[in-house]
């Protein structure tokens, strides 16, 4: 049974969905309200504070606010003739309301058909939209094309991860050449020196696009002695335009960062988006954690306070699969997870009412196929010993926690870092096996592979081991020439230099990248092989990383993605891989409406190479032949 808040929410959202010409009949109700009804018979809404003595101009102004549409797109007709706006409403006499087709400003943009369709979708919703296209399909140019239609609402605030700010600046200059270089201001720090004193960075009055990172727009000044302020002052001056007025157009890149109402970034940015007239959110992974709870904050950000939304607990009770208890190490918390299968269709329907999305399979027939391969790394018992011991410790703790009587003391016997220690130990255990596999696959004389390769890792110990491995294989001074290494600590200038080298130098074949710092915003279609030395719990992070190479511009005949999974059944890697497959399937059903479609992770081919063996040791099916039994040792006399 549907909750009572769902039908009106669906109805109000559907008003934003209607494109093209829309006609509504107008009539007076018995209690004096003005009823607007779609010609399909569906009621639109009732206006109670409009009288017969009001003019059509007054009615139009009220409807502009109520329907969130543009002045030039709304008119009244009597028959085929327009109604004068200074005419009084009176008895209406066959007057209908027309919401006209939204014209699309080309503005020099060369858009592909699916991109033009997305721009039209956004304009039909007055520039408030979630662009959910898969990574690599040009969400940036779509957002800029939408902005080009609303120049009266500039300057534009663009909030994006730090590593994407330079890319945004380049794309603005490419697609909007009439915007001068001084019209783009990239905010890289909060403070600067002025008259030998540290003062807040000011927004230039000439700035038409202001680019700022999540950290700066949300954070606070921590330094003491700030002019005209004190330590800990809010970065509020970065959240308004140079004249102190709210931004009327706001773009949020990687918008899945707003998936939780409780985070500071969501608390800060949603009011900014509510105040703005245009709000363009961009994410290729709207269901980042495969939880229905991720959708409501994005909906709240896009539609603003124009539509009343249900409380989060009611939303999650209806759409989520379960309210699951998690042990943090200090206490037990409840978290809504998954999507209720019974309501997947309804959630997908609501999502489509404020999100436009295309997948690569839908629009890029010429894109090369992506082939995923699961590589089972063989670890020795001594390597897996510390991991198994830590897993047993956590298992014993969870068992004891479940046996605690209700109302007992809070769980405080196992700090949370002990749980995360499993993954650190696994990283240490598999790092040598990872390097052995890389040596066999890319450096043996018979490997014969001359492609460009991305290698994603997370823990510092794995990065250090990979760096040691490549220095040994390619030479001590080879980093930056024959291979590149980018982590979260790499400076922006050094990062750009290394990326340029990787893309332009034929001899630079390998890029070792941080999974969390380099999985978004980079165009590395020069490579055709992607390797995950480590996994993570979030499918969207892996999809984002894969899309660095599987995107428009890829010229290879196929793209290869390797998942290096260590240990056997029950290992942390295996558990995580299976969990990723389940989450990926849920996201596909809700976001892409793919029913009964197995996760691409489940369809990945399984390879089980032996340590220190060459690639020709694999049989035709990709499996390693069973080793021959060892000859018994000779007895000593």
Rosetta blueprint (number, residue, H / E / L):
1 X L
2 X L
3 X L
4 X H
5 X H
6 X H
7 X H
8 X H
9 X H
10 X H
11 X H
12 X H
13 X H
14 X H
15 X H
16 X H
17 X H
18 X L
19 X L
20 X L
21 X L
22 X E
23 X E
24 X E
25 X E
26 X E
27 X E
28 X E
29 X L
30 X L
31 X L
32 X L
33 X L
34 X E
35 X E
36 X E
37 X E
38 X E
39 X L
40 X L
41 X L
42 X L
43 X E
44 X E
45 X E
46 X E
47 X E
48 X L
49 X L
50 X L
51 X L
52 X L
53 X L
54 X L
55 X E
56 X H
57 X H
58 X H
59 X H
60 X H
61 X H
62 X H
63 X H
64 X H
65 X H
66 X H
67 X H
68 X L
69 X L
70 X L
71 X H
72 X H
73 X H
74 X E
75 X E
76 X E
77 X E
78 X E
79 X L
80 X L
81 X E
82 X E
83 X L
84 X L
85 X L
86 X L
87 X L
88 X E
89 X L
90 X L
91 X L
92 X L
93 X L
94 X L
95 X E
96 X E
97 X E
98 X E
99 X E
100 X L
101 X L
102 X L
103 X L
104 X L
105 X L
106 X L
107 X L
108 X L
109 X L
110 X L
111 X L
112 X L
113 X H
114 X H
115 X H
116 X H
117 X H
118 X H
119 X H
120 X H
121 X H
122 X H
123 X H
124 X L
125 X L
126 X L
127 X L
128 X E
129 X E
130 X E
131 X E
132 X L
133 X L
134 X L
135 X L
136 X L
137 X L
138 X L
139 X H
140 X H
141 X H
142 X H
143 X H
144 X H
145 X H
146 X H
147 X H
148 X H
149 X L
150 X L
151 X H
152 X H
153 X H
154 X L
155 X L
156 X E
157 X E
158 X E
159 X E
160 X E
161 X L
162 X H
163 X H
164 X H
165 X H
166 X H
167 X H
168 X H
169 X H
170 X H
171 X H
172 X H
173 X H
174 X H
175 X H
176 X L
177 X L
178 X L
179 X L
180 X L
181 X H
182 X H
183 X H
184 X E
185 X E
186 X E
187 X E
188 X L
189 X L
190 X L
191 X E
192 X E
193 X E
194 X E
195 X L
196 X L
197 X E
198 X E
199 X E
200 X E
201 X L
202 X L
203 X L
204 X L
205 X L
206 X L
207 X L
208 X L
209 X E
210 X E
211 X E
212 X E
213 X E
214 X H
215 X H
216 X H
217 X H
218 X H
219 X L
220 X E
221 X L
222 X L
223 X L
224 X L
225 X L
226 X L
227 X L
228 X L
229 X L
230 X L
231 X L
232 X L
233 X L
234 X E
235 X L
236 X H
237 X H
238 X H
239 X L
240 X E
241 X L
242 X L
243 X L
244 X L
245 X L
246 X E
247 X L
248 X L
249 X E
250 X E
251 X E
252 X E
253 X L
254 X L
255 X H
256 X H
257 X H
258 X H
259 X L
260 X L
261 X L
262 X L
263 X L
264 X H
265 X H
266 X H
267 X H
268 X H
269 X H
270 X H
271 X H
272 X H
273 X H
274 X H
275 X H
276 X L
277 X L
278 X E
279 X E
280 X E
281 X E
282 X E
283 X L
284 X L
285 X L
286 X L
287 X L
288 X L
289 X L
290 X L
291 X L
292 X L
293 X H
294 X H
295 X H
296 X H
297 X H
298 X H
299 X H
300 X H
301 X H
302 X H
303 X H
304 X H
305 X H
306 X H
307 X L
308 X L
309 X L
310 X L
311 X L
312 X H
313 X H
314 X H
315 X H
316 X H
317 X H
318 X H
319 X H
320 X L
321 X L
322 X E
323 X E
324 X E
325 X E
326 X E
327 X E
328 X L
329 X L
330 X L
331 X L
332 X E
333 X E
334 X E
335 X E
336 X E
337 X E
338 X L
339 X L
340 X L
341 X H
342 X H
343 X H
344 X H
345 X H
346 X H
347 X H
348 X H
349 X H
350 X H
351 X H
352 X H
353 X L
354 X L
355 X E
356 X E
357 X L
358 X L
359 X L
360 X H
361 X H
362 X H
363 X H
364 X L
365 X L
366 X L
367 X L
368 X L
369 X E
370 X E
371 X E
372 X E
373 X E
374 X E
375 X E
376 X E
377 X E
378 X L
379 X L
380 X L
381 X H
382 X H
383 X H
384 X H
385 X H
386 X H
387 X H
388 X H
389 X H
390 X H
391 X H
392 X H
393 X H
394 X H
395 X H
396 X H
397 X H
398 X H
399 X H
400 X H
401 X H
402 X H
403 X H
404 X L
405 X L
406 X L
407 X L
408 X L
409 X L
410 X L
411 X L
412 X L
413 X L
414 X L
415 X L
416 X H
417 X H
418 X H
419 X H
420 X H
421 X H
422 X H
423 X H
424 X H
425 X H
426 X H
427 X H
428 X H
429 X H
430 X H
431 X H
432 X H
433 X H
434 X H
435 X H
436 X H
437 X H
438 X H
439 X H
440 X H
441 X H
442 X H
443 X H
444 X L
445 X L
446 X L
447 X L
448 X L
449 X L
450 X L
451 X L
452 X L
453 X E
454 X E
455 X E
456 X E
457 X E
458 X L
459 X L
460 X H
461 X H
462 X H
463 X H
464 X H
465 X H
466 X H
467 X H
468 X H
469 X H
470 X H
471 X H
472 X H
473 X H
474 X H
475 X L
476 X L
477 X L
478 X L
479 X E
480 X L
481 X L
482 X L
483 X E
484 X E
485 X E
486 X E
487 X L
488 X L
489 X L
490 X L
491 X L
492 X H
493 X H
494 X H
495 X H
496 X H
497 X H
498 X H
499 X H
500 X H
501 X H
502 X H
503 X H
504 X H
505 X L
506 X L
507 X L
508 X L
509 X L
510 X E
511 X E
512 X E
513 X E
514 X E
515 X L
516 X L
517 X L
518 X L
519 X L
520 X L
521 X L
522 X L
523 X L
524 X L
525 X L
526 X L
527 X L
528 X L
529 X E
530 X E
531 X E
532 X E
533 X L
534 X L
535 X L
536 X L
537 X L
538 X L
539 X H
540 X H
541 X H
542 X H
543 X H
544 X H
545 X H
546 X H
547 X L
548 X L
549 X L
550 X L
551 X L
552 X L
553 X L
554 X L
555 X L
556 X L
557 X L
558 X E
559 X E
560 X E
561 X E
562 X E
563 X E
564 X E
565 X E
566 X E
567 X L
568 X L
569 X L
570 X L
571 X L
572 X H
573 X H
574 X H
575 X H
576 X H
577 X H
578 X H
579 X H
580 X H
581 X H
582 X H
583 X H
584 X H
585 X H
586 X H
587 X H
588 X H
589 X H
590 X H
591 X H
592 X L
593 X L
594 X L
595 X L
596 X L
597 X L
598 X L
599 X L
600 X L
601 X L
602 X L
603 X L
604 X L
605 X E
606 X E
607 X E
608 X L
609 X L
610 X L
611 X L
612 X L
613 X L
614 X L
615 X H
616 X H
617 X H
618 X E
619 X L
620 X L
621 X L
622 X L
623 X L
624 X E
625 X L
626 X L
627 X L
628 X L
629 X L
630 X L
631 X L
632 X L
633 X L
634 X L
635 X L
636 X L
637 X L
